[in-house]
Amino acid sequence: MKMFDVYTVNDITITRGEGSWVWDKEGTRYLDMYGGHAVISIGHTHPAYVDAVTEQLGELGFYSNSVVIERQDELADKIGRLSGKENYQLFLCNSGAEANENAMKLASFHTGRPKIVAFRGAFHGRTSLAVAATDNPSIVAPVNETDHIVFVPLNDAEALEKVFAEQGDQIAGVILEAIQGVGGIQVATPEFIRTIRSLCDRYGAVYIADEVQCGCGRTGKYYATDWAGVNADIYTMAKGLANGFPIGAIAIAPHIAPKKGMLGTTFGGNHLACVAAIAVADVIRRENLIGNAAEQGAYLIEELQKMPVISEVRGRGLMIGIELPFESADLRRKLLYEEKIFVGSAGKTVVRLLPALSLRREHADRFLESFRKLLTAYC
C-alpha cells in the first residue's frame, strides 16, 4: 500500500525538534517560523510537555467518555482562567474542523434555525458543514453543497446587515475567523466584530469565533476576538491547544444549555490529549507566552514594514502575513533551501509566519536578516 497522494511536500524529512529549531535526517538545522500550521505553541519538545505526556502514558493512555475523566475538568478550569471565560462550558473533540462542525451544529440546535453566515476568504475545515462554510469551491464535494451557508464579504457591515434584515429569522449563527489564516492573514476590524455581536444579539443568533488558528494566545490575547472587546457565544480551538497532540475544543457560553447526546466523540477529551493541553496551558501561563507573542510579533511587524518591496504586512502577534507584489514561491523556496528557514504561504503572494509563541528575539532577527537579504534581489 502507498500513501494517498494529496499533499504537496518539501523534500525534507524532519526527525527532531527543540524550541524553534528542527533538524532533518542529515542533521541540518532549520529555524521554524511556521510551527507546522500554527500547531507548535510552546516550542518543540518542551521538557514539561514531554514529561507530562510520558507520565500519563505510563499510567493510562485512553478510556472513553463513559467514565469520569478528571483531566477534562482540570483542562476546562485552566482554559477558563487563561481566557477569562471561567463561566463558559467546554466540549472536547479531536480537530479544528470537528470543533467548527460541532459549533455550527450547536448553534442550529440552540436556535432551531438552519442557516449559517460565513465570510469570503474563510477556511473552517474539511468536514461536511465546515467545508461548506469554507470559501474554496475546489475542496467542496457535491455531497457538501448546501444552501444553508450564506457568504458575506469580510468587513462589509452593510452587506451583513442586509443579510440579517432579509433572513434574520433563519440565521442560526455567524462564524468568523478574527484573522483569516488560509485567506491571507486578513484581519476583521474591531468595528466589524462588534457589528456581528450586535446583530446576533438583535436577531437571537449565535456568534461563533473560529479561533482554531488565531487563538490560544497567538495574537497577544488568548482569543483574537478579544481585541474587539466583545464575547462570542462559542469559541472553537485546536491547533495550538496541545502543541501537536490532536485535540479540538469548543468553549460555550452559559446561556447555551447542553442536552444528553446532542454532541459526542470517541477520542475527544481522552487522557493523553487532556494532559498535553494542560501542560501547554501551564507553560503559556508560567512563561508568559501570550505577552511574548505580542512583544515579538510587534517587533517583527515593525521591522518588516521598514523593508523595501513588501506591499503590506498584516496580522497581530505571531500571526503575520507578508504581502508581496509578486508570487512568493521562489522566495519561500530560497528561504527553506538556502537560508534553512520554514515559513508558510496564504495564496500566491503572501508569506505566512506562525512560529511558536516562545519565539525569542534572536530567532526573529535571524529570520529578518535572511528575509531582508533575499528581498534585495527584487529591488
Protein Blocks (a to p, Z undefined) as FASTA:
>chain_A
ZZddfbccdddddfbdehjbccdfkopacddfklnnolamnoghifklmmmmmmmmmmom
bdcfkbccfklmmmmmmmmmmnopambccdddfbfklmmmmmmmmmmmmnopabdcddeh
iafbjbfklmmmpccfklmcfklgcckbccddehilklmmmmmmmmmmmmmbdcddfbaf
knoopacdfklmmmmmmmmmmnopacdddfklmgghlnopablklmnopacfbdcdfklm
noopacddddddfklccdehkaccfkgopaklmmmmmmmmmmmmmnommmmmmmmmmmmm
mmmmmpghilbdcdehjbdcdddfbdfklmmmmmmmmnopacddedjkbccddddfkbcf
klmmmmmmmmmmmmmmmZZ
